[in-house]
Amino acid sequence: MTEPMQEVQPVTLSSQAFLILCRLFDGVYDELKQNEQIVELVESIANMLLAGVETLEKQEEKPKKITFPMTIQQTFFLRRLVIDLLAHAPSEGDDKTKQWLQECLAALSGGGGLSNVEQA
């Protein structure tokens, strides 16, 4: 039996949306790791996000956007987390955070994610 191909695709987000995504993932990381069926996936996402944060921290001039590689499985998993968070977000609240989450959702859905942000 052969292993499934891990297609990798670039995901581009504004730096702020990327950091919001990292915070979201960090908030559920411990809970997700308790599920033995997805530990490897959770760890691979955590390592990729951490590498992105470390790269941002090393740069003197912070970029406006960041592009990072993700497998389709990682992308799908993060997209489900963002959808769940948006579904349970209070209707009143931080509109900017919601915009960044919607940017994450668009980027993870293959929409590029920056169409509205680049105009701002």
C-alpha angles and dihedrals in degrees: 000000000000125000116251116258113256104221111203123206130181117247118199123199136162109263091249093052089048091054091048089052090051091050091049092051093045089053093059100029098102093047093048093050090061090069104085092200094064104030093108092049092046091050093049091052092046092051092049093048092046091051089052093050091048090050091051092049092053094054117092094204109044114226119236091227138023130206121201134172120250134175117237089249092054091046093050092048094050091045089056090051092051092046090051092049093048091048091055097039115116113256089233116055147078105353092188091057090049090051090052091048090050088050088053090050092050092048093046089048091057095259096120093242100226104082095103096032096055090057093052 
